Amino acid sequence: MRILMFGMSSFPGGIENYIANYFLCEEFSRDTKIDFVTYDGSLAYEDRIIALGHSVKRVPHLRKKPFAYMRAVKKLLKEGDYDCVYVNMLSAANIVPIRCAAKCGVEKIAVHAHASSTVKGALRRFLHWKNKRYCKKKATVKLACSDKAGQWLFDNDDFIVVPNSIDVDRFSFSANSRSYVRGTFEIADDTFVIGHIGRFAEEKNHLFLLDVFNEILKKNNDSRLLLVGGGAYEALIRNKADGLGISEKLIFAGVTDCAEKYYSAFDVFVFPSVFEGFGMSALEAQACGLPCFCSDTLSKNLDVTKTVEFIGLDRRAEHWADAVLEKKMLISRSDMNRIVRDSEYNIDTQIANLKSILSE
């Protein structure tokens, strides 16, 4: 099977991790060739892509050179003899890959919804509303990371939920990783570390997370907030931290493709997103045995271990801080990892299902 894949970027975020978990493995790659389309300088997990025998196809930037982008994509489609075009989407604002695939006569167009809302402004919301009908008409395989994400893109059409499954063993707690990460950032063993992994973007709600952390510091000054990621909102986050006078308590770890090491260094995971298609980082945190505090806008399916505490974004930062500080875990890290391993979110049980869906 040959697949042309859209939606992979240079940042190892939720979509990229989904693609890596399902497609960048020996089992899927054994009889499948995937070409990844990008206009970024590099791709997340590019070394793994090449090592597994797949290819990266670089095209002109869509927003800067839209017509050149379309010509390049159509050329790929005409020359590639693809069995499937797979389009990963946060919204229907950009449907150019779907249009190109349809015009080139591709029989199998898989459209995968990865979000349940957007904060990108009125124009993007209008385009999403306008283009959904075309997506539903042209997609021959409708996929979503959750029920909410599927309804966001496909409305009442039938779609298949593909769990954002993970390599559970990779995210099991590691004392060595905890020591390594804490040593790297000179964090004492008994310092309370609040962790967050995700793009620095508006929907991730880092600015509110800073308010929560500020309240935590008032009651436990020996605390650190360790942020893993990068993105357009980094300057805003740093400026707010300066304004609150808590910059010296923050650690910006940058972008990494070794997130599993950081979970082991955290004591709790706080995830106050405005919305998520699913929220894979919180699932990974559970696999590492972490207490998780998530906004109640997230899918309740995320609570795989029945330990996640969902809190409303209308609650004050002080309420969030108290919840974090008062949390008592009634289950061990190893037991949490076992629960995730036995669930549908274990990647070992899901790869064959996705291959079957795409092969039908």
Secondary structure, DSSP 8 states (H G I E B T S, - for coil): -EEEEE---SS--HHHHHHHHHHSSHHHHTT-EEEEEE-SSS-TTHHHHHHTT-EEEE---TTTSHHHHHHHHHHHHHHH--SEEEEEES-SS--HHHHHHHHTT-S-EEEEE--S---S-HHHHHHHHHHHHHHHHH-SEEEESSHHHHHHHHTTS--EE----B-GGGGS--HHHHHHHHHHTT--TTSEEEEEES-SSGGG-HHHHHHHHHHHHHH-SSEEEEEE---TTHHHHHHHHHHHT-GGGEEEEE--S-HHHHHHH-SEEEE--S--SS-HHHHHHHHTT--EEEETTS-GGG-TTS--EEE-TTS-HHHHHHHHHH----S-HHHHHHHHHTSTTBGGGTHHHHHHHHH-
